[in-house]
């Protein structure tokens, strides 16, 4: 899997299966829009360095998750 990308999925289950190969210490932004799921991922926690969010991430962009070293999802509640 690329260290950075964006992809749309028909179902949440399809998205979850795809994200199983995500590298630990990555950030994922997930948004449900018009019955589709969109996942954007990039390495690290610096939201301003992602090409998909050059101005940073806002609450309108989706829910933000951190994929830890132990492969546990943790939602970042600041947004």
LINMO-V433356 format. One record per residue. N is the residue number from 1. RES is the residue in three letters. SS is DSSP state (H for helix, E for strand, - for the rest). PHI is phi in whole degrees, -180 to 180 (NA if undefined). NEAR is the number of other ideal C-beta (glycine too) atoms within 8 Angstrom. Layout:
((N & RES & SS & PHI & NEAR) (N & RES & SS & PHI & NEAR))
//
This chain:
((1 & UNK & - & NA & 6) (2 & UNK & - & -63 & 4) (3 & UNK & - & -76 & 7) (4 & UNK & - & -147 & 9) (5 & UNK & E & 179 & 7) (6 & UNK & E & -143 & 8) (7 & UNK & E & -150 & 8) (8 & UNK & E & -103 & 6) (9 & UNK & E & -132 & 12) (10 & UNK & - & -76 & 5) (11 & UNK & - & -134 & 7) (12 & UNK & H & -66 & 8) (13 & UNK & H & -63 & 6) (14 & UNK & H & -61 & 10) (15 & UNK & H & -64 & 13) (16 & UNK & H & -60 & 8) (17 & UNK & H & -63 & 7) (18 & UNK & H & -62 & 10) (19 & UNK & H & -76 & 10) (20 & UNK & - & -61 & 6) (21 & UNK & - & -92 & 5) (22 & UNK & - & -66 & 10) (23 & UNK & - & -73 & 8) (24 & UNK & - & -57 & 9) (25 & UNK & - & 69 & 8) (26 & UNK & E & -106 & 13) (27 & UNK & E & -107 & 15) (28 & UNK & E & -128 & 13) (29 & UNK & E & -112 & 15) (30 & UNK & E & -119 & 11) (31 & UNK & E & -140 & 9) (32 & UNK & E & -97 & 8) (33 & UNK & E & -145 & 6) (34 & UNK & - & 51 & 3) (35 & UNK & - & 64 & 3) (36 & UNK & E & -123 & 9) (37 & UNK & E & -111 & 14) (38 & UNK & E & -120 & 13) (39 & UNK & E & -120 & 13) (40 & UNK & E & -120 & 13) (41 & UNK & E & -135 & 12) (42 & UNK & E & -159 & 11) (43 & UNK & E & -78 & 8) (44 & UNK & - & 80 & 8) (45 & UNK & - & -115 & 5) (46 & UNK & - & -83 & 6) (47 & UNK & H & -65 & 10) (48 & UNK & H & -83 & 8) (49 & UNK & H & -96 & 6) (50 & UNK & - & -83 & 12) (51 & UNK & - & -65 & 5) (52 & UNK & - & -81 & 9) (53 & UNK & - & -134 & 12) (54 & UNK & - & -64 & 6) (55 & UNK & - & -103 & 4) (56 & UNK & - & 91 & 6) (57 & UNK & - & -109 & 8) (58 & UNK & - & -115 & 6) (59 & UNK & H & -62 & 4) (60 & UNK & H & -71 & 4) (61 & UNK & H & -81 & 9) (62 & UNK & - & 129 & 9) (63 & UNK & E & -87 & 8) (64 & UNK & E & -106 & 13) (65 & UNK & E & -126 & 12) (66 & UNK & E & -113 & 12) (67 & UNK & E & -98 & 13) (68 & UNK & - & -78 & 10) (69 & UNK & - & -59 & 5) (70 & UNK & - & -86 & 5) (71 & UNK & - & 61 & 6) (72 & UNK & - & -110 & 6) (73 & UNK & E & -79 & 7) (74 & UNK & E & -133 & 7) (75 & UNK & E & -75 & 8) (76 & UNK & - & -89 & 9) (77 & UNK & - & -81 & 4) (78 & UNK & - & -68 & 4) (79 & UNK & - & -112 & 8))
//
